[in-house]
Amino acid sequence: MSLTDPHLTTLADHFGIARDYYDWKGQYTEVGEATVIAVLDGLGIDASTPERAERACHEVTNRKWRRVLPGIVVLREAVSYTHLTLPTNSEVYISVVLVTLRRKKVSGVEG
């Protein structure tokens, strides 16, 4: 039985869940919706109802827009540029922390 919910299909493809396979006898088998829902649940994705599957699908497909930059960017240059690609009507908050590291040569110490 093939997946009838397109959101389950999208979630299965996104997480690498096989939707079909050939068993040990070489017989083609399609994975049922209950199995895909159970595997998604094991991955922490609630797709137990069509509404929850749709919500989870929306969350998964929009993840890339929530994480545009890594949590921390360490730069060694005084001036640096980072390219941002943002969806329409998005807001950006940037915190800049400047730290000056000074090296001091200590005589008599090897290393």
C-alpha positions as a LaTeX table, in Angstrom:
\begin{tabular}{lrrr}
\hline
Residue & $x$ (\AA) & $y$ (\AA) & $z$ (\AA) \\
\hline
Met1 & 0.00 & 0.00 & 0.00 \\
Ser2 & 1.57 & 3.30 & $-1.05$ \\
Leu3 & 1.51 & 6.47 & 0.99 \\
Thr4 & $-1.61$ & 8.50 & 0.28 \\
Asp5 & $-0.66$ & 11.55 & 2.36 \\
Pro6 & 1.76 & 13.76 & 0.39 \\
His7 & 3.09 & 15.24 & 3.64 \\
Leu8 & 4.14 & 11.78 & 4.85 \\
Thr9 & 5.86 & 11.23 & 1.51 \\
Thr10 & 7.78 & 14.50 & 1.87 \\
Leu11 & 8.77 & 13.71 & 5.45 \\
Ala12 & 9.86 & 10.17 & 4.54 \\
Asp13 & 12.00 & 11.48 & 1.69 \\
His14 & 13.49 & 14.24 & 3.85 \\
Phe15 & 14.55 & 11.84 & 6.61 \\
Gly16 & 15.64 & 9.05 & 4.25 \\
Ile17 & 12.88 & 6.63 & 5.20 \\
Ala18 & 12.39 & 4.00 & 2.50 \\
Arg19 & 8.88 & 3.94 & 1.08 \\
Asp20 & 9.38 & 0.61 & $-0.65$ \\
Tyr21 & 11.83 & $-2.28$ & $-0.76$ \\
Tyr22 & 12.39 & $-5.79$ & $-2.10$ \\
Asp23 & 12.07 & $-8.48$ & 0.56 \\
Trp24 & 14.26 & $-11.57$ & 0.90 \\
Lys25 & 12.19 & $-13.38$ & $-1.73$ \\
Gly26 & 12.66 & $-10.54$ & $-4.21$ \\
Gln27 & 9.05 & $-9.42$ & $-3.82$ \\
Tyr28 & 8.43 & $-5.69$ & $-4.17$ \\
Thr29 & 6.84 & $-4.27$ & $-1.01$ \\
Glu30 & 5.54 & $-0.78$ & $-0.28$ \\
Val31 & 5.83 & 0.54 & 3.26 \\
Gly32 & 2.52 & 1.42 & 4.92 \\
Glu33 & 1.64 & 4.77 & 6.44 \\
Ala34 & 1.57 & 3.33 & 9.97 \\
Thr35 & 5.19 & 2.20 & 9.58 \\
Val36 & 6.35 & 5.59 & 8.28 \\
Ile37 & 4.50 & 7.35 & 11.11 \\
Ala38 & 6.14 & 5.03 & 13.65 \\
Val39 & 9.63 & 5.65 & 12.22 \\
Leu40 & 9.04 & 9.41 & 12.18 \\
Asp41 & 7.89 & 9.18 & 15.80 \\
Gly42 & 11.15 & 7.41 & 16.62 \\
Leu43 & 12.96 & 10.40 & 15.08 \\
Gly44 & 10.97 & 12.81 & 17.23 \\
Ile45 & 8.57 & 13.92 & 14.47 \\
Asp46 & 4.86 & 13.82 & 15.30 \\
Ala47 & 2.96 & 12.86 & 12.15 \\
Ser48 & 0.23 & 10.89 & 13.92 \\
Thr49 & $-2.60$ & 12.81 & 12.21 \\
Pro50 & $-2.82$ & 14.44 & 8.78 \\
Glu51 & $-2.82$ & 17.87 & 10.45 \\
Arg52 & 0.30 & 17.07 & 12.50 \\
Ala53 & 2.01 & 15.59 & 9.44 \\
Glu54 & 1.27 & 18.80 & 7.53 \\
Arg55 & 2.64 & 20.92 & 10.39 \\
Ala56 & 5.78 & 18.74 & 10.64 \\
Cys57 & 6.27 & 18.95 & 6.88 \\
His58 & 6.00 & 22.73 & 7.03 \\
Glu59 & 8.54 & 22.84 & 9.88 \\
Val60 & 11.00 & 20.62 & 8.04 \\
Thr61 & 10.79 & 22.49 & 4.75 \\
Asn62 & 11.28 & 25.85 & 6.47 \\
Arg63 & 14.21 & 24.84 & 8.71 \\
Lys64 & 16.78 & 26.31 & 6.35 \\
Trp65 & 15.23 & 29.77 & 6.75 \\
Arg66 & 15.46 & 29.62 & 10.53 \\
Arg67 & 19.14 & 28.79 & 10.50 \\
Val68 & 20.69 & 31.18 & 8.01 \\
Leu69 & 23.98 & 31.56 & 9.86 \\
Pro70 & 25.79 & 29.28 & 12.24 \\
Gly71 & 25.29 & 30.06 & 15.93 \\
Ile72 & 28.82 & 31.39 & 16.21 \\
Val73 & 31.11 & 32.84 & 13.57 \\
Val74 & 34.73 & 33.39 & 14.56 \\
Leu75 & 36.64 & 35.82 & 12.36 \\
Arg76 & 40.32 & 36.60 & 12.45 \\
Glu77 & 40.23 & 39.64 & 10.18 \\
Ala78 & 39.25 & 43.12 & 11.29 \\
Val79 & 36.81 & 43.41 & 8.38 \\
Ser80 & 34.74 & 40.54 & 7.10 \\
Tyr81 & 31.67 & 40.12 & 4.98 \\
Thr82 & 28.97 & 37.48 & 5.23 \\
His83 & 26.39 & 37.02 & 2.50 \\
Leu84 & 22.82 & 36.55 & 3.71 \\
Thr85 & 19.91 & 35.20 & 1.68 \\
Leu86 & 16.69 & 35.95 & 3.51 \\
Pro87 & 13.02 & 35.38 & 2.76 \\
Thr88 & 10.79 & 38.37 & 2.15 \\
Asn89 & 9.75 & 40.36 & 5.25 \\
Ser90 & 12.30 & 38.69 & 7.49 \\
Glu91 & 14.07 & 40.32 & 10.42 \\
Val92 & 17.73 & 39.95 & 11.29 \\
Tyr93 & 19.33 & 40.48 & 14.68 \\
Ile94 & 23.11 & 40.54 & 14.81 \\
Ser95 & 25.26 & 40.68 & 17.91 \\
Val96 & 28.90 & 41.60 & 17.50 \\
Val97 & 31.42 & 40.92 & 20.22 \\
Leu98 & 34.92 & 42.21 & 19.69 \\
Val99 & 37.69 & 40.51 & 21.58 \\
Thr100 & 41.31 & 41.55 & 21.34 \\
Leu101 & 43.82 & 38.82 & 22.00 \\
Arg102 & 47.34 & 39.91 & 22.79 \\
Arg103 & 50.36 & 37.73 & 22.59 \\
Lys104 & 53.19 & 38.36 & 24.99 \\
Lys105 & 56.56 & 36.73 & 24.77 \\
Val106 & 57.73 & 35.39 & 28.08 \\
Ser107 & 61.47 & 34.82 & 28.36 \\
Gly108 & 62.73 & 31.62 & 29.91 \\
Val109 & 59.64 & 29.61 & 28.97 \\
Glu110 & 59.86 & 26.97 & 26.28 \\
Gly111 & 56.88 & 25.91 & 24.26 \\
\hline
\end{tabular}
